Amino acid sequence: MSTDGFRVSADRADVDLDTLHHFLSTQTNWARNIPREVVMRSLEHSLCFTLLDSEGRQRGFARVTTDRATFAYLNDVYVDADLRGQGLSRLLMDAVHAHPDLQDLRRWLLATNTAPWLYEKYGWSPLIKPTLFMERHDPDVYQRGIRRKLSSA
């Protein structure tokens, strides 16, 4: 998919790991300080969607963790701040939702506190029965891992 010199690639080879790691580890609240190795491992087990500009530079990203049969979890979605408001998030989401391995899934999940208006355009809504869902959340896991590595060095 492409528009105005931008395109979305589902080829994992198009992911710029350094760019992605920098953005996730410094510009997000959900993955602050995430180790590069963790980002790399997460890519190996996901469908990756890279927003590329006309020069082939990564300018956005989305990742879907899925069994490709019944369930998908959308995560790590971003578009560079200087490009927001130009419809590129929609281009990225169009590519995600059109991917052949993500059709006819029973359930998708997404955890977000930004851009609900974007996701609503694709049929996303708050959980119908939030009491059915449980979580194990460890927001400090990356910090503890970094401290452990530093203390053992």
C-alpha positions in Angstrom: 0.0 0.0 0.0 1.3 3.5 -0.7 0.2 7.1 -0.8 2.1 10.3 -1.6 5.5 8.7 -1.6 4.9 6.6 1.5 4.3 2.9 1.5 3.7 0.2 4.0 5.8 -3.0 3.8 5.0 -6.3 5.6 8.4 -7.6 4.9 10.3 -7.9 8.1 13.6 -7.2 6.2 12.3 -3.6 5.8 12.3 -3.0 9.6 15.1 -0.7 10.7 15.9 -2.2 14.1 17.9 0.8 15.3 15.2 3.3 14.4 12.5 1.1 16.0 14.5 0.5 19.1 15.3 4.2 19.5 11.7 5.2 19.1 10.3 2.5 21.5 12.9 3.0 24.2 12.8 6.8 24.2 9.5 8.1 22.8 6.9 5.7 24.3 5.5 5.1 27.7 4.8 1.4 27.1 8.3 0.4 26.1 10.6 3.0 27.7 14.1 1.5 28.2 13.2 -1.7 26.3 16.5 -3.5 25.5 17.4 -3.8 21.9 17.5 -7.6 22.2 13.9 -7.7 23.4 12.8 -5.6 20.4 14.7 -7.9 18.1 13.1 -11.0 19.6 9.6 -9.5 19.4 10.0 -8.9 15.7 10.9 -12.6 15.1 7.5 -13.7 16.5 5.3 -11.0 14.9 3.9 -9.7 11.7 5.6 -6.4 11.2 4.3 -3.4 9.2 6.8 -0.7 8.4 5.8 2.8 7.1 8.5 3.9 4.7 9.0 7.3 3.0 10.0 7.8 -0.6 13.7 7.4 0.3 13.1 4.0 2.1 13.4 5.4 5.6 11.3 4.0 8.4 8.8 6.6 9.5 6.3 4.5 11.4 5.6 1.0 12.5 3.0 -1.5 13.7 3.4 -5.0 15.0 0.8 -7.8 15.3 1.3 -10.8 17.6 -1.0 -13.5 16.3 -1.6 -17.2 15.9 -2.9 -16.3 12.4 -6.1 -18.3 13.1 -8.1 -16.9 16.0 -6.4 -14.1 17.7 -4.3 -11.0 17.1 -2.8 -8.4 19.5 -1.9 -5.0 17.8 1.0 -3.2 19.4 4.0 -0.9 19.0 2.0 1.4 16.6 3.5 4.8 15.8 4.1 7.4 13.1 6.9 9.9 13.5 5.6 13.0 15.2 6.5 15.3 12.3 4.3 13.3 10.0 1.2 13.0 12.1 -2.1 14.4 10.8 -1.4 13.4 7.2 -3.3 10.2 7.0 -0.3 8.0 7.4 -1.7 6.2 10.5 -4.7 5.2 8.3 -2.3 3.9 5.7 -0.6 1.8 8.3 -3.9 0.5 9.7 -5.3 -0.2 6.3 -2.2 -2.4 5.6 -2.6 -4.2 9.0 -6.3 -4.9 8.5 -5.9 -6.0 4.9 -3.1 -8.5 5.6 -4.2 -12.0 4.4 -3.0 -13.7 7.6 -5.2 -11.5 9.7 -8.6 -12.1 8.1 -11.5 -13.9 9.8 -9.9 -13.8 13.3 -12.3 -14.2 16.2 -10.6 -11.6 18.5 -8.2 -8.7 18.2 -6.9 -6.8 21.3 -5.1 -3.5 21.6 -4.0 -1.6 24.7 -3.8 2.2 24.0 -4.4 5.5 25.6 -3.8 7.5 22.3 -5.7 7.9 19.1 -8.9 6.0 19.9 -10.6 7.8 17.1 -8.2 6.1 14.6 -8.9 2.6 15.9 -12.7 3.2 16.1 -12.7 3.8 12.3 -11.6 0.1 12.0 -14.3 -1.3 14.3 -12.3 -1.2 17.5 -14.3 -0.5 20.7 -13.8 -0.8 24.5 -14.0 -4.3 25.8 -17.6 -5.5 25.9 -17.0 -7.6 29.0 -13.8 -6.3 30.6 -14.3 -8.6 33.6 -13.6 -11.6 31.4 -10.0 -10.4 30.8 -7.1 -10.7 33.2 -3.6 -9.5 32.9 -0.1 -9.9 34.3 1.5 -6.5 33.9 5.1 -5.7 34.9 5.8 -2.1 33.8 9.3 -2.1 35.4 10.6 -5.3 33.7 13.0 -3.5 31.5 14.4 -1.3 34.3 15.0 -4.4 36.5 16.7 -6.2 33.6 19.0 -3.2 33.0 19.9 -3.0 36.7 20.6 -6.7 36.8 22.9 -6.5 33.8 24.8 -3.5 35.3 25.2 -5.1 38.7 26.6 -8.4 37.2 29.1 -6.6 34.9 
